[in-house]
Amino acid sequence: MATWDDIRAAALPLPGAEEDVWYGEPMFRVGRKGFVQTWRGRVIMKLERNHQELLFEARPDVFSPYVAGALRWSFVDLSALAPAEAADLAREAWTQVVPKKISRAFAAEQAASAPA
């Protein structure tokens, strides 16, 4: 079962990521753009749109849409995820808000440092 601490451990090492508070609830952002936060006690993530649609269909008990105006995020039930999956989703959400040249450089760095 994943926790907010698993999200924190994955998010804070990401370039530009900061932990903050939004309306009294924890969030992670890059600059002014949030990528993972809680809203009324539920976790929401800014995932890639096509991946969101797939998750909504394949695992509706874990992922559901959160729409606020033009924004479309995903409610995520952390208790239904393994810590590694939650960390992967947090990194995916980060890639949605950080400049592409930064996310690509980070991915290349991670691939180069991965054990063979």
C-alpha positions in Angstrom: 0.0 0.0 0.0 1.4 3.4 -1.1 1.5 6.4 1.2 2.0 10.2 0.8 5.6 9.5 2.1 6.2 7.3 -1.0 5.0 10.2 -3.2 7.3 12.6 -1.3 10.3 10.2 -1.7 9.7 10.1 -5.5 8.8 13.8 -6.0 11.4 15.7 -4.0 14.5 14.4 -6.0 12.9 15.6 -9.3 14.5 18.7 -10.7 12.5 21.8 -9.8 10.0 19.9 -7.6 9.0 21.5 -4.3 6.6 20.5 -1.6 4.1 23.1 -0.6 0.7 23.6 0.9 -2.4 24.5 -1.1 -5.6 25.4 0.8 -4.1 23.7 3.8 -3.4 20.5 2.0 0.0 19.1 0.8 1.1 19.4 -2.8 4.1 19.1 -5.1 4.8 21.7 -7.7 7.3 23.0 -10.2 7.2 26.7 -10.2 3.6 27.6 -10.1 2.4 24.3 -11.6 1.2 21.6 -9.4 1.6 17.9 -10.4 0.5 15.9 -7.3 -1.7 17.2 -4.5 -4.5 16.3 -2.2 -7.9 17.7 -2.4 -10.4 17.1 0.4 -8.2 14.2 1.6 -8.0 12.6 -1.8 -4.8 12.4 -3.9 -5.0 13.9 -7.4 -2.3 13.7 -10.1 -1.8 15.4 -13.4 -1.2 12.3 -15.6 -0.7 12.2 -19.3 -4.2 12.4 -20.9 -4.1 9.1 -22.9 -2.7 7.3 -19.9 -5.5 8.7 -17.7 -8.2 7.5 -20.1 -6.7 4.0 -20.1 -6.5 3.9 -16.3 -10.1 5.2 -15.9 -11.3 2.3 -18.1 -9.0 -0.5 -16.8 -9.0 0.4 -13.1 -12.0 2.5 -12.2 -11.8 1.4 -8.6 -8.4 3.1 -8.3 -8.5 6.0 -10.8 -11.3 8.4 -11.6 -11.4 11.8 -13.3 -11.1 15.1 -11.5 -12.2 18.0 -13.7 -11.8 21.6 -12.7 -12.6 24.0 -15.6 -10.2 23.1 -18.4 -8.0 21.0 -16.1 -8.3 17.3 -16.1 -6.5 15.4 -13.3 -6.9 11.9 -11.9 -8.1 11.0 -8.4 -5.8 8.2 -7.3 -6.5 5.7 -4.5 -3.0 5.4 -3.0 -4.0 2.5 -0.8 -4.6 0.4 -3.9 -1.1 1.0 -5.3 2.3 -0.5 -4.6 4.8 2.1 -3.5 6.8 1.7 -6.8 3.7 2.3 -8.9 2.8 5.4 -6.9 6.4 6.7 -7.4 6.2 6.0 -11.2 2.9 8.0 -11.4 4.4 10.9 -9.4 7.3 11.0 -11.9 4.8 10.9 -14.8 2.8 13.7 -13.3 6.0 15.8 -12.9 6.8 15.3 -16.6 3.4 17.0 -17.4 4.4 20.3 -15.9 8.2 20.5 -16.2 9.7 21.8 -19.5 10.3 18.9 -21.9 14.1 19.6 -22.1 14.4 19.0 -18.3 12.3 15.8 -18.3 14.2 14.4 -21.2 17.5 15.2 -19.7 16.4 13.7 -16.4 15.2 10.5 -18.1 18.5 10.2 -20.0 20.4 10.6 -16.8 18.3 8.0 -15.0 18.8 5.5 -17.9 22.5 6.1 -17.9 22.8 5.4 -14.2 20.5 2.4 -14.1 22.3 -1.0 -13.4 23.0 -3.0 -16.6 
